[in-house]
Amino acid sequence: MEHILHALTNYEITPWKVVGYLGMVLFTSRWFVQLYYTRKFKRVVMPLMFWVLSVCGSVLLLAYFIFGKNDSVGILANLFPAFVAVYNLVTHLRHHKHDPAGNAAV
């Protein structure tokens, strides 16, 4: 308990923490986007914005853990999701580029 109180009373916002918080907000917000589209279409949908937010959030979180915190646990925890997000974003864009029906909206 004392450790938590010490952390809260000596809390300092640094530029790298802002990067980390922004990455966390972007990465978390993707689930709200996914929920919105799933409710809208009444089926599970992974819209383009989900992958864009995933990539942006992952890159910011990786930057925070690499440069701001130098934390190997955070780096490893965000490296694979970043790779998957980039892969899925590229796959999504390729699929919709070649979609003859022109369903690139989602």
CNS distance restraints for C-alpha pairs under 8 A (distance, minus, plus):
assign (resid   1 and name CA) (resid   5 and name CA) 6.36 0.50 0.50
assign (resid   2 and name CA) (resid   6 and name CA) 6.09 0.50 0.50
assign (resid   3 and name CA) (resid   7 and name CA) 6.18 0.50 0.50
assign (resid   4 and name CA) (resid   8 and name CA) 6.19 0.50 0.50
assign (resid   5 and name CA) (resid   9 and name CA) 6.05 0.50 0.50
assign (resid   6 and name CA) (resid  10 and name CA) 5.99 0.50 0.50
assign (resid   7 and name CA) (resid  11 and name CA) 5.80 0.50 0.50
assign (resid  13 and name CA) (resid  17 and name CA) 6.03 0.50 0.50
assign (resid  13 and name CA) (resid  18 and name CA) 7.03 0.50 0.50
assign (resid  14 and name CA) (resid  18 and name CA) 6.45 0.50 0.50
assign (resid  15 and name CA) (resid  19 and name CA) 6.45 0.50 0.50
assign (resid  16 and name CA) (resid  20 and name CA) 6.19 0.50 0.50
assign (resid  16 and name CA) (resid  64 and name CA) 5.81 0.50 0.50
assign (resid  16 and name CA) (resid  67 and name CA) 7.89 0.50 0.50
assign (resid  16 and name CA) (resid  68 and name CA) 5.07 0.50 0.50
assign (resid  16 and name CA) (resid  69 and name CA) 7.93 0.50 0.50
assign (resid  17 and name CA) (resid  21 and name CA) 5.97 0.50 0.50
assign (resid  17 and name CA) (resid  64 and name CA) 7.12 0.50 0.50
assign (resid  17 and name CA) (resid  68 and name CA) 7.38 0.50 0.50
assign (resid  18 and name CA) (resid  22 and name CA) 6.00 0.50 0.50
assign (resid  19 and name CA) (resid  23 and name CA) 6.13 0.50 0.50
assign (resid  19 and name CA) (resid  60 and name CA) 6.01 0.50 0.50
assign (resid  19 and name CA) (resid  61 and name CA) 7.24 0.50 0.50
assign (resid  19 and name CA) (resid  63 and name CA) 7.73 0.50 0.50
assign (resid  19 and name CA) (resid  64 and name CA) 6.15 0.50 0.50
assign (resid  20 and name CA) (resid  24 and name CA) 6.13 0.50 0.50
assign (resid  20 and name CA) (resid  60 and name CA) 6.26 0.50 0.50
assign (resid  20 and name CA) (resid  61 and name CA) 5.28 0.50 0.50
assign (resid  20 and name CA) (resid  63 and name CA) 7.82 0.50 0.50
assign (resid  20 and name CA) (resid  64 and name CA) 5.17 0.50 0.50
assign (resid  20 and name CA) (resid  65 and name CA) 7.82 0.50 0.50
assign (resid  21 and name CA) (resid  25 and name CA) 6.11 0.50 0.50
assign (resid  22 and name CA) (resid  26 and name CA) 6.14 0.50 0.50
assign (resid  22 and name CA) (resid  57 and name CA) 7.31 0.50 0.50
assign (resid  22 and name CA) (resid  60 and name CA) 7.23 0.50 0.50
assign (resid  23 and name CA) (resid  27 and name CA) 5.99 0.50 0.50
assign (resid  23 and name CA) (resid  56 and name CA) 6.98 0.50 0.50
assign (resid  23 and name CA) (resid  57 and name CA) 4.05 0.50 0.50
assign (resid  23 and name CA) (resid  58 and name CA) 6.50 0.50 0.50
assign (resid  23 and name CA) (resid  59 and name CA) 7.39 0.50 0.50
assign (resid  23 and name CA) (resid  60 and name CA) 4.71 0.50 0.50
assign (resid  23 and name CA) (resid  61 and name CA) 5.05 0.50 0.50
assign (resid  24 and name CA) (resid  28 and name CA) 5.98 0.50 0.50
assign (resid  24 and name CA) (resid  57 and name CA) 6.19 0.50 0.50
assign (resid  24 and name CA) (resid  61 and name CA) 6.77 0.50 0.50
assign (resid  25 and name CA) (resid  29 and name CA) 5.86 0.50 0.50
assign (resid  25 and name CA) (resid  57 and name CA) 7.37 0.50 0.50
assign (resid  26 and name CA) (resid  30 and name CA) 6.56 0.50 0.50
assign (resid  26 and name CA) (resid  53 and name CA) 5.56 0.50 0.50
assign (resid  26 and name CA) (resid  54 and name CA) 7.15 0.50 0.50
assign (resid  26 and name CA) (resid  56 and name CA) 6.95 0.50 0.50
assign (resid  26 and name CA) (resid  57 and name CA) 4.86 0.50 0.50
assign (resid  27 and name CA) (resid  31 and name CA) 7.95 0.50 0.50
assign (resid  27 and name CA) (resid  53 and name CA) 5.91 0.50 0.50
assign (resid  27 and name CA) (resid  54 and name CA) 5.29 0.50 0.50
assign (resid  27 and name CA) (resid  56 and name CA) 7.49 0.50 0.50
assign (resid  27 and name CA) (resid  57 and name CA) 4.47 0.50 0.50
assign (resid  27 and name CA) (resid  58 and name CA) 6.70 0.50 0.50
assign (resid  28 and name CA) (resid  32 and name CA) 7.62 0.50 0.50
assign (resid  29 and name CA) (resid  33 and name CA) 6.56 0.50 0.50
assign (resid  29 and name CA) (resid  53 and name CA) 7.40 0.50 0.50
assign (resid  30 and name CA) (resid  34 and name CA) 6.18 0.50 0.50
assign (resid  30 and name CA) (resid  49 and name CA) 7.34 0.50 0.50
assign (resid  30 and name CA) (resid  50 and name CA) 4.89 0.50 0.50
assign (resid  30 and name CA) (resid  51 and name CA) 7.69 0.50 0.50
assign (resid  30 and name CA) (resid  53 and name CA) 5.65 0.50 0.50
assign (resid  30 and name CA) (resid  54 and name CA) 6.58 0.50 0.50
assign (resid  31 and name CA) (resid  35 and name CA) 6.01 0.50 0.50
assign (resid  31 and name CA) (resid  50 and name CA) 7.31 0.50 0.50
assign (resid  32 and name CA) (resid  36 and name CA) 6.08 0.50 0.50
assign (resid  33 and name CA) (resid  37 and name CA) 6.37 0.50 0.50
assign (resid  33 and name CA) (resid  47 and name CA) 7.83 0.50 0.50
assign (resid  33 and name CA) (resid  49 and name CA) 7.24 0.50 0.50
assign (resid  33 and name CA) (resid  50 and name CA) 6.34 0.50 0.50
assign (resid  34 and name CA) (resid  38 and name CA) 6.06 0.50 0.50
assign (resid  34 and name CA) (resid  45 and name CA) 6.47 0.50 0.50
assign (resid  34 and name CA) (resid  46 and name CA) 5.84 0.50 0.50
assign (resid  34 and name CA) (resid  47 and name CA) 6.72 0.50 0.50
assign (resid  34 and name CA) (resid  50 and name CA) 6.29 0.50 0.50
assign (resid  35 and name CA) (resid  39 and name CA) 6.10 0.50 0.50
assign (resid  36 and name CA) (resid  40 and name CA) 6.07 0.50 0.50
assign (resid  37 and name CA) (resid  41 and name CA) 6.03 0.50 0.50
assign (resid  37 and name CA) (resid  42 and name CA) 7.99 0.50 0.50
assign (resid  37 and name CA) (resid  44 and name CA) 7.74 0.50 0.50
assign (resid  37 and name CA) (resid  45 and name CA) 6.01 0.50 0.50
assign (resid  37 and name CA) (resid  46 and name CA) 7.66 0.50 0.50
assign (resid  37 and name CA) (resid  47 and name CA) 7.19 0.50 0.50
assign (resid  38 and name CA) (resid  42 and name CA) 5.45 0.50 0.50
assign (resid  38 and name CA) (resid  43 and name CA) 5.18 0.50 0.50
assign (resid  38 and name CA) (resid  44 and name CA) 4.81 0.50 0.50
assign (resid  38 and name CA) (resid  45 and name CA) 5.14 0.50 0.50
assign (resid  38 and name CA) (resid  46 and name CA) 7.95 0.50 0.50
assign (resid  39 and name CA) (resid  43 and name CA) 7.02 0.50 0.50
assign (resid  41 and name CA) (resid  45 and name CA) 7.56 0.50 0.50
assign (resid  45 and name CA) (resid 106 and name CA) 7.83 0.50 0.50
assign (resid  46 and name CA) (resid  50 and name CA) 6.19 0.50 0.50
assign (resid  46 and name CA) (resid  51 and name CA) 7.81 0.50 0.50
assign (resid  46 and name CA) (resid 106 and name CA) 7.53 0.50 0.50
assign (resid  47 and name CA) (resid  51 and name CA) 7.23 0.50 0.50
assign (resid  47 and name CA) (resid 106 and name CA) 4.59 0.50 0.50
assign (resid  48 and name CA) (resid  52 and name CA) 6.35 0.50 0.50
assign (resid  48 and name CA) (resid  89 and name CA) 7.08 0.50 0.50
assign (resid  48 and name CA) (resid  92 and name CA) 6.94 0.50 0.50
assign (resid  48 and name CA) (resid  93 and name CA) 7.90 0.50 0.50
assign (resid  48 and name CA) (resid 106 and name CA) 5.95 0.50 0.50
assign (resid  49 and name CA) (resid  53 and name CA) 5.98 0.50 0.50
assign (resid  50 and name CA) (resid  54 and name CA) 6.12 0.50 0.50
assign (resid  51 and name CA) (resid  55 and name CA) 6.12 0.50 0.50
assign (resid  51 and name CA) (resid  85 and name CA) 5.80 0.50 0.50
assign (resid  51 and name CA) (resid  86 and name CA) 7.49 0.50 0.50
assign (resid  51 and name CA) (resid  88 and name CA) 6.78 0.50 0.50
assign (resid  51 and name CA) (resid  89 and name CA) 5.28 0.50 0.50
assign (resid  52 and name CA) (resid  56 and name CA) 6.16 0.50 0.50
assign (resid  52 and name CA) (resid  85 and name CA) 7.93 0.50 0.50
assign (resid  52 and name CA) (resid  89 and name CA) 6.81 0.50 0.50
assign (resid  53 and name CA) (resid  57 and name CA) 5.79 0.50 0.50
assign (resid  54 and name CA) (resid  58 and name CA) 5.89 0.50 0.50
assign (resid  54 and name CA) (resid  82 and name CA) 7.24 0.50 0.50
assign (resid  54 and name CA) (resid  85 and name CA) 5.70 0.50 0.50
assign (resid  55 and name CA) (resid  59 and name CA) 6.06 0.50 0.50
assign (resid  55 and name CA) (resid  82 and name CA) 5.94 0.50 0.50
assign (resid  55 and name CA) (resid  85 and name CA) 5.40 0.50 0.50
assign (resid  55 and name CA) (resid  86 and name CA) 5.92 0.50 0.50
assign (resid  55 and name CA) (resid  89 and name CA) 7.94 0.50 0.50
assign (resid  56 and name CA) (resid  60 and name CA) 6.24 0.50 0.50
assign (resid  57 and name CA) (resid  61 and name CA) 6.07 0.50 0.50
assign (resid  58 and name CA) (resid  62 and name CA) 5.96 0.50 0.50
assign (resid  58 and name CA) (resid  78 and name CA) 6.26 0.50 0.50
assign (resid  58 and name CA) (resid  79 and name CA) 7.71 0.50 0.50
assign (resid  58 and name CA) (resid  81 and name CA) 6.98 0.50 0.50
assign (resid  58 and name CA) (resid  82 and name CA) 5.07 0.50 0.50
assign (resid  59 and name CA) (resid  63 and name CA) 6.11 0.50 0.50
assign (resid  59 and name CA) (resid  82 and name CA) 6.78 0.50 0.50
assign (resid  60 and name CA) (resid  64 and name CA) 6.17 0.50 0.50
assign (resid  61 and name CA) (resid  65 and name CA) 6.16 0.50 0.50
assign (resid  61 and name CA) (resid  78 and name CA) 6.98 0.50 0.50
assign (resid  62 and name CA) (resid  66 and name CA) 5.85 0.50 0.50
assign (resid  62 and name CA) (resid  74 and name CA) 7.48 0.50 0.50
assign (resid  62 and name CA) (resid  75 and name CA) 5.81 0.50 0.50
assign (resid  62 and name CA) (resid  78 and name CA) 6.18 0.50 0.50
assign (resid  62 and name CA) (resid  79 and name CA) 7.01 0.50 0.50
assign (resid  63 and name CA) (resid  67 and name CA) 5.65 0.50 0.50
assign (resid  63 and name CA) (resid  68 and name CA) 6.98 0.50 0.50
assign (resid  64 and name CA) (resid  68 and name CA) 4.62 0.50 0.50
assign (resid  64 and name CA) (resid  69 and name CA) 6.14 0.50 0.50
assign (resid  64 and name CA) (resid  70 and name CA) 7.96 0.50 0.50
assign (resid  65 and name CA) (resid  69 and name CA) 4.89 0.50 0.50
assign (resid  65 and name CA) (resid  70 and name CA) 5.40 0.50 0.50
assign (resid  65 and name CA) (resid  71 and name CA) 5.28 0.50 0.50
assign (resid  65 and name CA) (resid  72 and name CA) 7.40 0.50 0.50
assign (resid  65 and name CA) (resid  74 and name CA) 5.58 0.50 0.50
assign (resid  65 and name CA) (resid  75 and name CA) 5.57 0.50 0.50
assign (resid  66 and name CA) (resid  70 and name CA) 4.76 0.50 0.50
assign (resid  66 and name CA) (resid  71 and name CA) 6.47 0.50 0.50
assign (resid  66 and name CA) (resid  72 and name CA) 7.70 0.50 0.50
assign (resid  66 and name CA) (resid  75 and name CA) 6.38 0.50 0.50
assign (resid  71 and name CA) (resid  75 and name CA) 6.25 0.50 0.50
assign (resid  72 and name CA) (resid  76 and name CA) 6.06 0.50 0.50
assign (resid  73 and name CA) (resid  77 and name CA) 6.00 0.50 0.50
assign (resid  74 and name CA) (resid  78 and name CA) 6.16 0.50 0.50
assign (resid  75 and name CA) (resid  79 and name CA) 5.86 0.50 0.50
assign (resid  76 and name CA) (resid  80 and name CA) 7.15 0.50 0.50
assign (resid  77 and name CA) (resid  81 and name CA) 7.63 0.50 0.50
assign (resid  78 and name CA) (resid  82 and name CA) 6.08 0.50 0.50
assign (resid  79 and name CA) (resid  83 and name CA) 6.35 0.50 0.50
assign (resid  80 and name CA) (resid  84 and name CA) 6.20 0.50 0.50
assign (resid  81 and name CA) (resid  85 and name CA) 5.96 0.50 0.50
assign (resid  82 and name CA) (resid  86 and name CA) 6.20 0.50 0.50
assign (resid  83 and name CA) (resid  87 and name CA) 6.14 0.50 0.50
assign (resid  84 and name CA) (resid  88 and name CA) 6.02 0.50 0.50
assign (resid  85 and name CA) (resid  89 and name CA) 5.99 0.50 0.50
assign (resid  86 and name CA) (resid  90 and name CA) 6.18 0.50 0.50
assign (resid  87 and name CA) (resid  91 and name CA) 6.13 0.50 0.50
assign (resid  88 and name CA) (resid  92 and name CA) 5.87 0.50 0.50
assign (resid  89 and name CA) (resid  93 and name CA) 6.16 0.50 0.50
assign (resid  90 and name CA) (resid  94 and name CA) 6.11 0.50 0.50
assign (resid  91 and name CA) (resid  95 and name CA) 6.03 0.50 0.50
assign (resid  92 and name CA) (resid  96 and name CA) 6.24 0.50 0.50
assign (resid  93 and name CA) (resid  97 and name CA) 5.95 0.50 0.50
assign (resid  94 and name CA) (resid  98 and name CA) 6.35 0.50 0.50
assign (resid  95 and name CA) (resid  99 and name CA) 6.06 0.50 0.50
assign (resid  96 and name CA) (resid 102 and name CA) 7.01 0.50 0.50
assign (resid  96 and name CA) (resid 103 and name CA) 6.56 0.50 0.50
assign (resid  96 and name CA) (resid 104 and name CA) 5.07 0.50 0.50
assign (resid  97 and name CA) (resid 102 and name CA) 7.96 0.50 0.50
assign (resid  97 and name CA) (resid 104 and name CA) 7.44 0.50 0.50
assign (resid  99 and name CA) (resid 103 and name CA) 6.65 0.50 0.50
assign (resid  99 and name CA) (resid 104 and name CA) 7.64 0.50 0.50
